[in-house]
Amino acid sequence: MPPLPGAELVQTPVQLYRYLLRCCKQLPAKNIQQHYKHAVRQNFKVHADEDDPERIKQIIKRAIEDADWILSKVRVHQELAN
């Protein structure tokens, strides 16, 4: 299950960027949110010159999977804390 509804609609880097920033809002603490927002921005700068459509699809797929993994870990941790 993707971290937020609409993951299956992400097709472009700009859509991915916005999606990942929305995922950051799901994180519990402001400092954690800021950390991941910074990481998202940095990764977009690193991959800004990518022009291979297949590679872009791979990056989008991996980024959504990573966001799902992070948010599922946070959910599990929160459930254990309760």
PyMOL Python script that loads the backbone (N, CA, C, O; Angstrom):
from pymol import cmd

cmd.read_pdbstr("""\
ATOM      1  N   MET A   1       0.842  -1.183   0.000  1.00  0.00           N
ATOM      2  CA  MET A   1       0.000   0.000   0.000  1.00  0.00           C
ATOM      3  C   MET A   1       0.882   1.240   0.000  1.00  0.00           C
ATOM      4  O   MET A   1       1.781   1.349   0.834  1.00  0.00           O
ATOM      5  N   PRO A   2       0.644   2.193  -0.930  1.00  0.00           N
ATOM      6  CA  PRO A   2       1.437   3.408  -0.960  1.00  0.00           C
ATOM      7  C   PRO A   2       1.196   4.258   0.289  1.00  0.00           C
ATOM      8  O   PRO A   2       0.157   4.129   0.936  1.00  0.00           O
ATOM      9  N   PRO A   3       2.153   5.126   0.629  1.00  0.00           N
ATOM     10  CA  PRO A   3       2.024   5.916   1.842  1.00  0.00           C
ATOM     11  C   PRO A   3       0.846   6.879   1.843  1.00  0.00           C
ATOM     12  O   PRO A   3       0.252   7.113   2.895  1.00  0.00           O
ATOM     13  N   LEU A   4       0.499   7.430   0.718  1.00  0.00           N
ATOM     14  CA  LEU A   4      -0.641   8.331   0.601  1.00  0.00           C
ATOM     15  C   LEU A   4      -1.436   7.980  -0.645  1.00  0.00           C
ATOM     16  O   LEU A   4      -0.873   7.467  -1.613  1.00  0.00           O
ATOM     17  N   PRO A   5      -2.741   8.250  -0.635  1.00  0.00           N
ATOM     18  CA  PRO A   5      -3.514   8.036  -1.859  1.00  0.00           C
ATOM     19  C   PRO A   5      -2.958   8.895  -2.990  1.00  0.00           C
ATOM     20  O   PRO A   5      -2.508  10.019  -2.763  1.00  0.00           O
ATOM     21  N   GLY A   6      -2.991   8.376  -4.175  1.00  0.00           N
ATOM     22  CA  GLY A   6      -2.528   9.118  -5.338  1.00  0.00           C
ATOM     23  C   GLY A   6      -1.140   8.757  -5.803  1.00  0.00           C
ATOM     24  O   GLY A   6      -0.675   9.292  -6.809  1.00  0.00           O
ATOM     25  N   ALA A   7      -0.457   7.860  -5.098  1.00  0.00           N
ATOM     26  CA  ALA A   7       0.899   7.484  -5.506  1.00  0.00           C
ATOM     27  C   ALA A   7       0.901   6.912  -6.915  1.00  0.00           C
ATOM     28  O   ALA A   7       1.846   7.120  -7.676  1.00  0.00           O
ATOM     29  N   GLU A   8      -0.156   6.196  -7.258  1.00  0.00           N
ATOM     30  CA  GLU A   8      -0.230   5.574  -8.583  1.00  0.00           C
ATOM     31  C   GLU A   8      -0.385   6.610  -9.696  1.00  0.00           C
ATOM     32  O   GLU A   8      -0.176   6.295 -10.868  1.00  0.00           O
ATOM     33  N   LEU A   9      -0.752   7.845  -9.336  1.00  0.00           N
ATOM     34  CA  LEU A   9      -0.935   8.904 -10.334  1.00  0.00           C
ATOM     35  C   LEU A   9       0.345   9.692 -10.601  1.00  0.00           C
ATOM     36  O   LEU A   9       0.393  10.497 -11.531  1.00  0.00           O
ATOM     37  N   VAL A  10       1.370   9.470  -9.804  1.00  0.00           N
ATOM     38  CA  VAL A  10       2.626  10.215  -9.966  1.00  0.00           C
ATOM     39  C   VAL A  10       3.321   9.749 -11.244  1.00  0.00           C
ATOM     40  O   VAL A  10       3.694   8.583 -11.379  1.00  0.00           O
ATOM     41  N   GLN A  11       3.483  10.682 -12.173  1.00  0.00           N
ATOM     42  CA  GLN A  11       4.090  10.374 -13.477  1.00  0.00           C
ATOM     43  C   GLN A  11       5.312  11.232 -13.778  1.00  0.00           C
ATOM     44  O   GLN A  11       6.196  10.815 -14.526  1.00  0.00           O
ATOM     45  N   THR A  12       5.366  12.422 -13.204  1.00  0.00           N
ATOM     46  CA  THR A  12       6.442  13.359 -13.531  1.00  0.00           C
ATOM     47  C   THR A  12       7.249  13.705 -12.281  1.00  0.00           C
ATOM     48  O   THR A  12       6.777  13.518 -11.159  1.00  0.00           O
ATOM     49  N   PRO A  13       8.459  14.206 -12.479  1.00  0.00           N
ATOM     50  CA  PRO A  13       9.261  14.612 -11.326  1.00  0.00           C
ATOM     51  C   PRO A  13       8.578  15.680 -10.456  1.00  0.00           C
ATOM     52  O   PRO A  13       8.695  15.637  -9.231  1.00  0.00           O
ATOM     53  N   VAL A  14       7.882  16.617 -11.058  1.00  0.00           N
ATOM     54  CA  VAL A  14       7.192  17.655 -10.279  1.00  0.00           C
ATOM     55  C   VAL A  14       6.086  17.035  -9.431  1.00  0.00           C
ATOM     56  O   VAL A  14       5.914  17.410  -8.271  1.00  0.00           O
ATOM     57  N   GLN A  15       5.333  16.089  -9.996  1.00  0.00           N
ATOM     58  CA  GLN A  15       4.301  15.396  -9.226  1.00  0.00           C
ATOM     59  C   GLN A  15       4.926  14.613  -8.078  1.00  0.00           C
ATOM     60  O   GLN A  15       4.390  14.582  -6.970  1.00  0.00           O
ATOM     61  N   LEU A  16       6.057  13.985  -8.350  1.00  0.00           N
ATOM     62  CA  LEU A  16       6.755  13.240  -7.308  1.00  0.00           C
ATOM     63  C   LEU A  16       7.200  14.174  -6.188  1.00  0.00           C
ATOM     64  O   LEU A  16       7.023  13.859  -5.011  1.00  0.00           O
ATOM     65  N   TYR A  17       7.764  15.297  -6.540  1.00  0.00           N
ATOM     66  CA  TYR A  17       8.237  16.266  -5.562  1.00  0.00           C
ATOM     67  C   TYR A  17       7.098  16.684  -4.627  1.00  0.00           C
ATOM     68  O   TYR A  17       7.254  16.677  -3.406  1.00  0.00           O
ATOM     69  N   ARG A  18       5.970  17.043  -5.205  1.00  0.00           N
ATOM     70  CA  ARG A  18       4.821  17.466  -4.404  1.00  0.00           C
ATOM     71  C   ARG A  18       4.303  16.321  -3.545  1.00  0.00           C
ATOM     72  O   ARG A  18       3.948  16.519  -2.383  1.00  0.00           O
ATOM     73  N   TYR A  19       4.261  15.140  -4.112  1.00  0.00           N
ATOM     74  CA  TYR A  19       3.802  13.957  -3.379  1.00  0.00           C
ATOM     75  C   TYR A  19       4.695  13.685  -2.168  1.00  0.00           C
ATOM     76  O   TYR A  19       4.201  13.432  -1.069  1.00  0.00           O
ATOM     77  N   LEU A  20       6.010  13.738  -2.375  1.00  0.00           N
ATOM     78  CA  LEU A  20       6.939  13.454  -1.280  1.00  0.00           C
ATOM     79  C   LEU A  20       6.857  14.516  -0.188  1.00  0.00           C
ATOM     80  O   LEU A  20       6.988  14.192   0.992  1.00  0.00           O
ATOM     81  N   LEU A  21       6.645  15.767  -0.554  1.00  0.00           N
ATOM     82  CA  LEU A  21       6.476  16.800   0.462  1.00  0.00           C
ATOM     83  C   LEU A  21       5.199  16.577   1.266  1.00  0.00           C
ATOM     84  O   LEU A  21       5.164  16.848   2.466  1.00  0.00           O
ATOM     85  N   ARG A  22       4.150  16.083   0.608  1.00  0.00           N
ATOM     86  CA  ARG A  22       2.923  15.736   1.357  1.00  0.00           C
ATOM     87  C   ARG A  22       3.185  14.563   2.293  1.00  0.00           C
ATOM     88  O   ARG A  22       2.649  14.519   3.401  1.00  0.00           O
ATOM     89  N   CYS A  23       4.003  13.618   1.856  1.00  0.00           N
ATOM     90  CA  CYS A  23       4.357  12.490   2.732  1.00  0.00           C
ATOM     91  C   CYS A  23       5.099  12.983   3.966  1.00  0.00           C
ATOM     92  O   CYS A  23       4.889  12.468   5.065  1.00  0.00           O
ATOM     93  N   CYS A  24       5.961  13.973   3.794  1.00  0.00           N
ATOM     94  CA  CYS A  24       6.710  14.515   4.932  1.00  0.00           C
ATOM     95  C   CYS A  24       5.781  15.060   6.008  1.00  0.00           C
ATOM     96  O   CYS A  24       6.094  14.995   7.196  1.00  0.00           O
ATOM     97  N   LYS A  25       4.646  15.594   5.593  1.00  0.00           N
ATOM     98  CA  LYS A  25       3.682  16.129   6.563  1.00  0.00           C
ATOM     99  C   LYS A  25       3.088  15.044   7.446  1.00  0.00           C
ATOM    100  O   LYS A  25       2.528  15.343   8.500  1.00  0.00           O
ATOM    101  N   GLN A  26       3.202  13.781   7.029  1.00  0.00           N
ATOM    102  CA  GLN A  26       2.665  12.663   7.801  1.00  0.00           C
ATOM    103  C   GLN A  26       3.609  12.240   8.934  1.00  0.00           C
ATOM    104  O   GLN A  26       3.220  11.471   9.813  1.00  0.00           O
ATOM    105  N   LEU A  27       4.832  12.738   8.910  1.00  0.00           N
ATOM    106  CA  LEU A  27       5.812  12.367   9.934  1.00  0.00           C
ATOM    107  C   LEU A  27       5.485  13.069  11.242  1.00  0.00           C
ATOM    108  O   LEU A  27       4.954  14.180  11.232  1.00  0.00           O
ATOM    109  N   PRO A  28       5.796  12.430  12.376  1.00  0.00           N
ATOM    110  CA  PRO A  28       5.300  12.909  13.666  1.00  0.00           C
ATOM    111  C   PRO A  28       5.931  14.198  14.204  1.00  0.00           C
ATOM    112  O   PRO A  28       5.227  15.001  14.815  1.00  0.00           O
ATOM    113  N   ALA A  29       7.207  14.418  14.000  1.00  0.00           N
ATOM    114  CA  ALA A  29       7.876  15.561  14.618  1.00  0.00           C
ATOM    115  C   ALA A  29       8.370  16.539  13.559  1.00  0.00           C
ATOM    116  O   ALA A  29       8.757  16.142  12.459  1.00  0.00           O
ATOM    117  N   LYS A  30       8.352  17.822  13.908  1.00  0.00           N
ATOM    118  CA  LYS A  30       8.773  18.860  12.964  1.00  0.00           C
ATOM    119  C   LYS A  30      10.220  18.673  12.510  1.00  0.00           C
ATOM    120  O   LYS A  30      10.535  18.873  11.337  1.00  0.00           O
ATOM    121  N   ASN A  31      11.098  18.289  13.435  1.00  0.00           N
ATOM    122  CA  ASN A  31      12.500  18.128  13.045  1.00  0.00           C
ATOM    123  C   ASN A  31      12.678  16.970  12.059  1.00  0.00           C
ATOM    124  O   ASN A  31      13.522  17.041  11.166  1.00  0.00           O
ATOM    125  N   ILE A  32      11.898  15.920  12.215  1.00  0.00           N
ATOM    126  CA  ILE A  32      11.945  14.797  11.269  1.00  0.00           C
ATOM    127  C   ILE A  32      11.378  15.236   9.923  1.00  0.00           C
ATOM    128  O   ILE A  32      11.927  14.899   8.873  1.00  0.00           O
ATOM    129  N   GLN A  33      10.286  15.983   9.956  1.00  0.00           N
ATOM    130  CA  GLN A  33       9.706  16.497   8.718  1.00  0.00           C
ATOM    131  C   GLN A  33      10.727  17.352   7.964  1.00  0.00           C
ATOM    132  O   GLN A  33      10.899  17.202   6.755  1.00  0.00           O
ATOM    133  N   GLN A  34      11.401  18.246   8.686  1.00  0.00           N
ATOM    134  CA  GLN A  34      12.387  19.121   8.056  1.00  0.00           C
ATOM    135  C   GLN A  34      13.554  18.323   7.469  1.00  0.00           C
ATOM    136  O   GLN A  34      14.054  18.637   6.388  1.00  0.00           O
ATOM    137  N   HIS A  35      13.976  17.294   8.193  1.00  0.00           N
ATOM    138  CA  HIS A  35      15.064  16.447   7.703  1.00  0.00           C
ATOM    139  C   HIS A  35      14.702  15.815   6.352  1.00  0.00           C
ATOM    140  O   HIS A  35      15.487  15.874   5.406  1.00  0.00           O
ATOM    141  N   TYR A  36      13.525  15.219   6.270  1.00  0.00           N
ATOM    142  CA  TYR A  36      13.130  14.547   5.031  1.00  0.00           C
ATOM    143  C   TYR A  36      12.805  15.537   3.919  1.00  0.00           C
ATOM    144  O   TYR A  36      13.058  15.245   2.750  1.00  0.00           O
ATOM    145  N   LYS A  37      12.251  16.697   4.250  1.00  0.00           N
ATOM    146  CA  LYS A  37      12.024  17.717   3.227  1.00  0.00           C
ATOM    147  C   LYS A  37      13.357  18.152   2.615  1.00  0.00           C
ATOM    148  O   LYS A  37      13.469  18.321   1.401  1.00  0.00           O
ATOM    149  N   HIS A  38      14.350  18.327   3.464  1.00  0.00           N
ATOM    150  CA  HIS A  38      15.681  18.692   2.979  1.00  0.00           C
ATOM    151  C   HIS A  38      16.234  17.587   2.066  1.00  0.00           C
ATOM    152  O   HIS A  38      16.806  17.870   1.014  1.00  0.00           O
ATOM    153  N   ALA A  39      16.054  16.327   2.484  1.00  0.00           N
ATOM    154  CA  ALA A  39      16.531  15.199   1.679  1.00  0.00           C
ATOM    155  C   ALA A  39      15.830  15.155   0.320  1.00  0.00           C
ATOM    156  O   ALA A  39      16.462  14.883  -0.701  1.00  0.00           O
ATOM    157  N   VAL A  40      14.534  15.422   0.310  1.00  0.00           N
ATOM    158  CA  VAL A  40      13.780  15.448  -0.952  1.00  0.00           C
ATOM    159  C   VAL A  40      14.355  16.523  -1.869  1.00  0.00           C
ATOM    160  O   VAL A  40      14.611  16.266  -3.046  1.00  0.00           O
ATOM    161  N   ARG A  41      14.559  17.724  -1.334  1.00  0.00           N
ATOM    162  CA  ARG A  41      15.102  18.820  -2.149  1.00  0.00           C
ATOM    163  C   ARG A  41      16.491  18.479  -2.701  1.00  0.00           C
ATOM    164  O   ARG A  41      16.784  18.726  -3.871  1.00  0.00           O
ATOM    165  N   GLN A  42      17.330  17.915  -1.846  1.00  0.00           N
ATOM    166  CA  GLN A  42      18.680  17.556  -2.270  1.00  0.00           C
ATOM    167  C   GLN A  42      18.659  16.517  -3.385  1.00  0.00           C
ATOM    168  O   GLN A  42      19.405  16.627  -4.358  1.00  0.00           O
ATOM    169  N   ASN A  43      17.810  15.518  -3.240  1.00  0.00           N
ATOM    170  CA  ASN A  43      17.724  14.478  -4.276  1.00  0.00           C
ATOM    171  C   ASN A  43      17.212  15.034  -5.598  1.00  0.00           C
ATOM    172  O   ASN A  43      17.635  14.586  -6.664  1.00  0.00           O
ATOM    173  N   PHE A  44      16.311  16.000  -5.537  1.00  0.00           N
ATOM    174  CA  PHE A  44      15.846  16.600  -6.781  1.00  0.00           C
ATOM    175  C   PHE A  44      16.955  17.394  -7.439  1.00  0.00           C
ATOM    176  O   PHE A  44      17.058  17.407  -8.666  1.00  0.00           O
ATOM    177  N   LYS A  45      17.780  18.050  -6.656  1.00  0.00           N
ATOM    178  CA  LYS A  45      18.911  18.783  -7.232  1.00  0.00           C
ATOM    179  C   LYS A  45      19.902  17.817  -7.874  1.00  0.00           C
ATOM    180  O   LYS A  45      20.432  18.092  -8.950  1.00  0.00           O
ATOM    181  N   VAL A  46      20.151  16.696  -7.220  1.00  0.00           N
ATOM    182  CA  VAL A  46      21.101  15.701  -7.738  1.00  0.00           C
ATOM    183  C   VAL A  46      20.626  15.128  -9.070  1.00  0.00           C
ATOM    184  O   VAL A  46      21.431  14.891  -9.971  1.00  0.00           O
ATOM    185  N   HIS A  47      19.319  14.905  -9.193  1.00  0.00           N
ATOM    186  CA  HIS A  47      18.771  14.259 -10.392  1.00  0.00           C
ATOM    187  C   HIS A  47      18.158  15.248 -11.385  1.00  0.00           C
ATOM    188  O   HIS A  47      17.465  14.831 -12.313  1.00  0.00           O
ATOM    189  N   ALA A  48      18.399  16.542 -11.208  1.00  0.00           N
ATOM    190  CA  ALA A  48      17.763  17.565 -12.047  1.00  0.00           C
ATOM    191  C   ALA A  48      18.100  17.421 -13.528  1.00  0.00           C
ATOM    192  O   ALA A  48      17.283  17.767 -14.381  1.00  0.00           O
ATOM    193  N   ASP A  49      19.288  16.918 -13.843  1.00  0.00           N
ATOM    194  CA  ASP A  49      19.682  16.820 -15.249  1.00  0.00           C
ATOM    195  C   ASP A  49      19.341  15.470 -15.880  1.00  0.00           C
ATOM    196  O   ASP A  49      19.717  15.207 -17.022  1.00  0.00           O
ATOM    197  N   GLU A  50      18.643  14.629 -15.155  1.00  0.00           N
ATOM    198  CA  GLU A  50      18.253  13.311 -15.684  1.00  0.00           C
ATOM    199  C   GLU A  50      17.252  13.502 -16.821  1.00  0.00           C
ATOM    200  O   GLU A  50      16.242  14.185 -16.653  1.00  0.00           O
ATOM    201  N   ASP A  51      17.534  12.895 -17.982  1.00  0.00           N
ATOM    202  CA  ASP A  51      16.631  13.051 -19.118  1.00  0.00           C
ATOM    203  C   ASP A  51      16.182  11.725 -19.729  1.00  0.00           C
ATOM    204  O   ASP A  51      15.404  11.716 -20.683  1.00  0.00           O
ATOM    205  N   ASP A  52      16.657  10.628 -19.196  1.00  0.00           N
ATOM    206  CA  ASP A  52      16.249   9.304 -19.684  1.00  0.00           C
ATOM    207  C   ASP A  52      14.897   8.939 -19.063  1.00  0.00           C
ATOM    208  O   ASP A  52      14.804   8.759 -17.849  1.00  0.00           O
ATOM    209  N   PRO A  53      13.844   8.827 -19.894  1.00  0.00           N
ATOM    210  CA  PRO A  53      12.500   8.546 -19.365  1.00  0.00           C
ATOM    211  C   PRO A  53      12.429   7.256 -18.536  1.00  0.00           C
ATOM    212  O   PRO A  53      11.698   7.193 -17.548  1.00  0.00           O
ATOM    213  N   GLU A  54      13.173   6.249 -18.931  1.00  0.00           N
ATOM    214  CA  GLU A  54      13.156   4.980 -18.188  1.00  0.00           C
ATOM    215  C   GLU A  54      13.788   5.156 -16.812  1.00  0.00           C
ATOM    216  O   GLU A  54      13.282   4.639 -15.817  1.00  0.00           O
ATOM    217  N   ARG A  55      14.881   5.879 -16.763  1.00  0.00           N
ATOM    218  CA  ARG A  55      15.560   6.150 -15.486  1.00  0.00           C
ATOM    219  C   ARG A  55      14.671   7.003 -14.580  1.00  0.00           C
ATOM    220  O   ARG A  55      14.632   6.783 -13.370  1.00  0.00           O
ATOM    221  N   ILE A  56      13.964   7.964 -15.149  1.00  0.00           N
ATOM    222  CA  ILE A  56      13.047   8.807 -14.373  1.00  0.00           C
ATOM    223  C   ILE A  56      11.952   7.941 -13.756  1.00  0.00           C
ATOM    224  O   ILE A  56      11.601   8.126 -12.591  1.00  0.00           O
ATOM    225  N   LYS A  57      11.412   6.998 -14.526  1.00  0.00           N
ATOM    226  CA  LYS A  57      10.397   6.079 -13.992  1.00  0.00           C
ATOM    227  C   LYS A  57      10.952   5.261 -12.836  1.00  0.00           C
ATOM    228  O   LYS A  57      10.266   5.049 -11.837  1.00  0.00           O
ATOM    229  N   GLN A  58      12.193   4.799 -12.968  1.00  0.00           N
ATOM    230  CA  GLN A  58      12.828   4.031 -11.894  1.00  0.00           C
ATOM    231  C   GLN A  58      12.988   4.879 -10.638  1.00  0.00           C
ATOM    232  O   GLN A  58      12.725   4.414  -9.529  1.00  0.00           O
ATOM    233  N   ILE A  59      13.415   6.112 -10.813  1.00  0.00           N
ATOM    234  CA  ILE A  59      13.605   7.010  -9.667  1.00  0.00           C
ATOM    235  C   ILE A  59      12.274   7.263  -8.977  1.00  0.00           C
ATOM    236  O   ILE A  59      12.201   7.230  -7.749  1.00  0.00           O
ATOM    237  N   ILE A  60      11.222   7.516  -9.745  1.00  0.00           N
ATOM    238  CA  ILE A  60       9.897   7.764  -9.175  1.00  0.00           C
ATOM    239  C   ILE A  60       9.425   6.545  -8.397  1.00  0.00           C
ATOM    240  O   ILE A  60       8.948   6.669  -7.270  1.00  0.00           O
ATOM    241  N   LYS A  61       9.559   5.366  -9.000  1.00  0.00           N
ATOM    242  CA  LYS A  61       9.123   4.133  -8.340  1.00  0.00           C
ATOM    243  C   LYS A  61       9.871   3.926  -7.028  1.00  0.00           C
ATOM    244  O   LYS A  61       9.266   3.611  -6.003  1.00  0.00           O
ATOM    245  N   ARG A  62      11.179   4.102  -7.064  1.00  0.00           N
ATOM    246  CA  ARG A  62      12.001   3.895  -5.867  1.00  0.00           C
ATOM    247  C   ARG A  62      11.682   4.921  -4.778  1.00  0.00           C
ATOM    248  O   ARG A  62      11.639   4.576  -3.598  1.00  0.00           O
ATOM    249  N   ALA A  63      11.461   6.165  -5.161  1.00  0.00           N
ATOM    250  CA  ALA A  63      11.154   7.214  -4.191  1.00  0.00           C
ATOM    251  C   ALA A  63       9.833   6.933  -3.479  1.00  0.00           C
ATOM    252  O   ALA A  63       9.718   7.146  -2.272  1.00  0.00           O
ATOM    253  N   ILE A  64       8.836   6.456  -4.225  1.00  0.00           N
ATOM    254  CA  ILE A  64       7.549   6.126  -3.615  1.00  0.00           C
ATOM    255  C   ILE A  64       7.701   4.925  -2.680  1.00  0.00           C
ATOM    256  O   ILE A  64       7.125   4.909  -1.592  1.00  0.00           O
ATOM    257  N   GLU A  65       8.468   3.928  -3.096  1.00  0.00           N
ATOM    258  CA  GLU A  65       8.722   2.766  -2.234  1.00  0.00           C
ATOM    259  C   GLU A  65       9.441   3.183  -0.953  1.00  0.00           C
ATOM    260  O   GLU A  65       9.106   2.705   0.131  1.00  0.00           O
ATOM    261  N   ASP A  66      10.422   4.067  -1.075  1.00  0.00           N
ATOM    262  CA  ASP A  66      11.158   4.536   0.101  1.00  0.00           C
ATOM    263  C   ASP A  66      10.249   5.313   1.049  1.00  0.00           C
ATOM    264  O   ASP A  66      10.324   5.143   2.266  1.00  0.00           O
ATOM    265  N   ALA A  67       9.389   6.167   0.488  1.00  0.00           N
ATOM    266  CA  ALA A  67       8.457   6.924   1.319  1.00  0.00           C
ATOM    267  C   ALA A  67       7.514   5.974   2.045  1.00  0.00           C
ATOM    268  O   ALA A  67       7.208   6.176   3.220  1.00  0.00           O
ATOM    269  N   ASP A  68       7.057   4.949   1.357  1.00  0.00           N
ATOM    270  CA  ASP A  68       6.180   3.949   1.964  1.00  0.00           C
ATOM    271  C   ASP A  68       6.893   3.250   3.119  1.00  0.00           C
ATOM    272  O   ASP A  68       6.310   3.049   4.185  1.00  0.00           O
ATOM    273  N   TRP A  69       8.143   2.884   2.906  1.00  0.00           N
ATOM    274  CA  TRP A  69       8.910   2.193   3.939  1.00  0.00           C
ATOM    275  C   TRP A  69       9.092   3.071   5.175  1.00  0.00           C
ATOM    276  O   TRP A  69       8.908   2.614   6.303  1.00  0.00           O
ATOM    277  N   ILE A  70       9.453   4.330   4.953  1.00  0.00           N
ATOM    278  CA  ILE A  70       9.664   5.253   6.076  1.00  0.00           C
ATOM    279  C   ILE A  70       8.371   5.458   6.855  1.00  0.00           C
ATOM    280  O   ILE A  70       8.365   5.376   8.083  1.00  0.00           O
ATOM    281  N   LEU A  71       7.277   5.723   6.148  1.00  0.00           N
ATOM    282  CA  LEU A  71       6.010   5.968   6.838  1.00  0.00           C
ATOM    283  C   LEU A  71       5.492   4.720   7.535  1.00  0.00           C
ATOM    284  O   LEU A  71       4.873   4.827   8.594  1.00  0.00           O
ATOM    285  N   SER A  72       5.729   3.531   6.966  1.00  0.00           N
ATOM    286  CA  SER A  72       5.282   2.307   7.643  1.00  0.00           C
ATOM    287  C   SER A  72       6.097   2.076   8.909  1.00  0.00           C
ATOM    288  O   SER A  72       5.552   1.611   9.910  1.00  0.00           O
ATOM    289  N   LYS A  73       7.391   2.392   8.888  1.00  0.00           N
ATOM    290  CA  LYS A  73       8.220   2.275  10.093  1.00  0.00           C
ATOM    291  C   LYS A  73       7.735   3.230  11.178  1.00  0.00           C
ATOM    292  O   LYS A  73       7.694   2.869  12.354  1.00  0.00           O
ATOM    293  N   VAL A  74       7.374   4.434  10.790  1.00  0.00           N
ATOM    294  CA  VAL A  74       6.866   5.417  11.752  1.00  0.00           C
ATOM    295  C   VAL A  74       5.557   4.917  12.359  1.00  0.00           C
ATOM    296  O   VAL A  74       5.348   5.034  13.567  1.00  0.00           O
ATOM    297  N   ARG A  75       4.679   4.362  11.528  1.00  0.00           N
ATOM    298  CA  ARG A  75       3.401   3.843  12.026  1.00  0.00           C
ATOM    299  C   ARG A  75       3.614   2.700  13.014  1.00  0.00           C
ATOM    300  O   ARG A  75       2.961   2.650  14.057  1.00  0.00           O
ATOM    301  N   VAL A  76       4.517   1.789  12.695  1.00  0.00           N
ATOM    302  CA  VAL A  76       4.798   0.669  13.583  1.00  0.00           C
ATOM    303  C   VAL A  76       5.356   1.170  14.898  1.00  0.00           C
ATOM    304  O   VAL A  76       4.960   0.699  15.964  1.00  0.00           O
ATOM    305  N   HIS A  77       6.269   2.117  14.832  1.00  0.00           N
ATOM    306  CA  HIS A  77       6.870   2.677  16.045  1.00  0.00           C
ATOM    307  C   HIS A  77       5.800   3.359  16.909  1.00  0.00           C
ATOM    308  O   HIS A  77       5.804   3.222  18.132  1.00  0.00           O
ATOM    309  N   GLN A  78       4.890   4.092  16.267  1.00  0.00           N
ATOM    310  CA  GLN A  78       3.826   4.761  17.006  1.00  0.00           C
ATOM    311  C   GLN A  78       2.879   3.750  17.659  1.00  0.00           C
ATOM    312  O   GLN A  78       2.430   3.960  18.786  1.00  0.00           O
ATOM    313  N   GLU A  79       2.578   2.664  16.960  1.00  0.00           N
ATOM    314  CA  GLU A  79       1.707   1.628  17.513  1.00  0.00           C
ATOM    315  C   GLU A  79       2.364   0.951  18.713  1.00  0.00           C
ATOM    316  O   GLU A  79       1.692   0.644  19.697  1.00  0.00           O
ATOM    317  N   LEU A  80       3.665   0.719  18.637  1.00  0.00           N
ATOM    318  CA  LEU A  80       4.368   0.094  19.749  1.00  0.00           C
ATOM    319  C   LEU A  80       4.439   1.030  20.946  1.00  0.00           C
ATOM    320  O   LEU A  80       4.439   0.579  22.091  1.00  0.00           O
ATOM    321  N   ALA A  81       4.498   2.329  20.686  1.00  0.00           N
ATOM    322  CA  ALA A  81       4.561   3.308  21.774  1.00  0.00           C
ATOM    323  C   ALA A  81       3.231   3.433  22.505  1.00  0.00           C
ATOM    324  O   ALA A  81       3.190   3.838  23.667  1.00  0.00           O
ATOM    325  N   ASN A  82       2.163   3.090  21.833  1.00  0.00           N
ATOM    326  CA  ASN A  82       0.828   3.203  22.458  1.00  0.00           C
ATOM    327  C   ASN A  82       0.498   1.995  23.213  1.00  0.00           C
ATOM    328  O   ASN A  82      -0.579   1.910  23.802  1.00  0.00           O
TER     329      ASN A  82
END
""", "prot")
cmd.dss("prot")
cmd.show_as("cartoon", "prot")
cmd.util.cbc("prot")
cmd.orient("prot")
